[in-house]
Amino acid sequence: MKALEVLLSYACNEACAFCSQELSWRKADGLPFALVARELFAAGKDGFGSVCFTGGEPTLRKDLPQMLALARRVGFKYLRVQTNGLKFAEPGYAADLRAAGATHLRVSLHGDAALHDRLVKVPGALAKAWAGVEAARAAGLGVGVNYVLNGENDAALPAFCEDLLARGLSDLVVIHPLYEGDL
């Protein structure tokens, strides 16, 4: 299946130590809805069946539900949101995105609470992300995890994998960051 990835903006509500995006980019405006719509229609006509909305943090976009709904109407069958999971902890958000057409969530998690929160520089981030994962699962979304491997969390990976399996999750992608990251 042909897959489209739409980077909506570099804006993010975390400040990950390993992020390879320039700090100035992380505050930049994103793609206009009209441009996203044009790309969705073009990809749909070209036989694409999968789309991933990514960023920065795509859930910062208030029009994300409308983008998902449009992608579904265009004919995409697999609609993924790649996220830090914080917004999914808000009551009803996961169900709203599912109703709009989302089928999968890929959340970035990077260790236990102390390690994750230190790496993303947001106190309480892991607890919110796990709440978001559970809300997504309850809404019927498939859930996978991204783990950005770096010098701060490499030794924690085996324990993290055990925790994932204990939580009933087995879809894990280990990402090796670019040398340009902030670590």
Summary of the structure (lengths in Angstrom):
residues: 183
radius of gyration: 16.0
end to end distance: 35.8
largest distance: 46.0
contacts: 599
relative contact order: 0.16
helix: 42%
strand: 19%
